Amino acid sequence: MNTLDQNEWKNWLHQQMIVKDMILSNDKDEDKTEPSEIIVEIFGLTTYDLGMDRILARKIINSLLLIAEKRVFDVVDSHHEAYFDFIMTVNFKNIEDFLSWGTSIRGCWFDFDNGPFNPIDNLIQTPGEKYPVIRTAEEMHAFLKGADLLLLGK
């Protein structure tokens, strides 16, 4: 599968919401899967609490965008909540697996030497379907921007 841009990732994530709703027979508006639910599931978190999903999805995407855009040091001293969110996020097992940080966690970077990141791994999969994977920091940035667009409703 080819590399996806941020809009294609947003559409792919939205499609995963539709697939989940079809399989779970979520046909009422109040039962529909929300973007935050898909985001936290991708990163291996389970809350059974939509309010927490919304908070965690936003914090994860914001923190990972700091890494992708090399802006972590912008928040270390001046934005304590964003720095706390960053430290929390990079220590989640499913996120830690595709990061390296050498001698400083604040200087971490995306590292796919141990294999690609598969966003579908924690979601419902359709047999025979080919799913996009993330192999580079640039691809991860596009994925994160797409997730951000989805969370923002754009």
C-alpha positions in Angstrom: 0.0 0.0 0.0 1.3 3.5 -0.9 2.2 6.2 1.6 -0.9 8.2 2.7 -1.0 11.9 3.1 -2.8 13.5 6.1 -6.2 13.7 4.4 -6.0 10.1 3.3 -5.1 9.1 6.9 -8.1 11.1 8.1 -10.4 9.3 5.7 -8.8 5.9 6.6 -9.4 6.6 10.3 -13.0 7.6 9.6 -13.5 4.4 7.6 -12.3 2.4 10.7 -15.1 4.1 12.7 -17.6 3.0 10.1 -16.3 -0.5 10.1 -16.5 -0.7 13.9 -20.1 0.6 13.8 -21.1 -1.9 11.2 -19.7 -4.8 13.1 -21.1 -3.7 16.4 -24.4 -2.8 14.8 -24.2 0.8 16.1 -27.0 2.2 14.1 -28.2 4.9 16.5 -26.5 8.2 16.5 -25.7 8.1 20.2 -24.0 4.7 19.7 -21.7 5.8 16.9 -18.0 5.5 17.3 -16.2 8.8 17.9 -12.8 9.7 16.5 -11.3 9.7 20.0 -12.3 6.1 20.5 -10.4 4.9 17.4 -7.3 7.0 18.3 -7.0 5.5 21.9 -7.6 2.0 20.5 -4.9 2.4 17.9 -2.5 3.2 20.7 -3.6 0.2 22.8 -5.6 2.1 25.5 -8.9 0.9 26.9 -11.1 3.2 29.0 -14.7 2.3 28.5 -15.2 6.0 29.2 -15.8 8.4 26.2 -14.8 11.4 28.3 -11.5 9.9 29.1 -11.1 8.8 25.4 -11.5 12.4 24.3 -8.9 13.7 26.8 -6.4 10.9 26.1 -6.7 11.1 22.3 -6.1 14.8 22.3 -3.1 14.5 24.7 -1.5 11.6 22.7 -1.9 13.3 19.3 -0.6 16.7 20.7 2.4 15.0 22.4 3.3 12.9 19.3 3.0 16.0 17.1 5.6 17.7 19.4 8.0 14.9 18.5 7.2 14.9 14.8 7.6 18.6 14.6 10.7 18.7 16.8 9.0 21.0 19.3 9.4 19.1 22.6 11.8 21.5 24.0 9.3 24.3 23.4 7.1 22.9 26.2 9.7 21.6 28.7 10.1 24.8 30.7 7.1 26.9 29.7 4.1 24.5 29.4 4.1 22.1 32.4 0.8 20.4 31.5 2.0 19.7 27.9 5.3 18.5 29.2 3.6 16.2 31.6 1.4 14.9 28.8 4.4 14.3 26.7 6.2 12.3 29.4 3.1 10.3 30.0 2.5 9.6 26.3 6.0 8.4 25.5 5.9 5.9 28.3 2.8 4.1 27.0 4.0 0.7 25.9 2.5 0.8 22.4 4.0 4.2 21.8 7.4 3.5 23.5 7.9 0.7 21.0 8.4 3.1 18.0 10.5 5.7 19.8 14.1 6.1 20.7 15.6 8.7 22.9 19.3 8.0 23.4 20.4 9.8 26.5 17.4 12.2 26.8 13.7 11.4 26.7 13.0 15.0 25.7 15.1 14.6 22.5 13.2 11.5 21.4 12.5 10.6 17.8 10.4 8.1 15.8 12.4 4.9 15.2 11.0 2.1 13.1 14.2 -0.1 12.9 12.3 -2.8 14.8 9.5 -2.8 12.3 6.6 -0.6 11.1 3.8 0.8 13.2 0.6 -0.8 12.2 -2.4 1.4 13.2 -4.8 -1.5 12.5 -3.2 -3.9 15.0 -5.6 -2.9 17.9 -8.7 -2.3 15.6 -11.2 -4.6 14.0 -9.7 -6.1 10.8 -11.3 -7.4 7.7 -9.8 -10.6 6.4 -7.9 -10.2 3.1 -7.9 -6.4 3.4 -4.5 -4.6 3.0 -3.8 -2.0 5.6 -1.4 0.9 5.6 1.7 0.8 7.9 4.0 3.5 9.0 7.7 3.0 8.3 9.2 6.5 8.6 8.9 9.7 10.7 7.4 11.5 7.7 4.7 8.9 7.4 4.0 9.1 11.2 3.7 12.9 10.9 1.1 12.5 8.1 -0.8 9.9 10.2 -0.8 12.2 13.2 -1.9 15.3 11.2 -4.7 13.1 9.8 -5.7 12.0 13.3 -5.6 15.6 14.4 -7.9 16.7 11.6 -10.3 13.9 12.5 -10.3 14.9 16.1 -10.9 18.5 15.2 -13.8 17.6 12.9 -12.2 19.1 9.8 
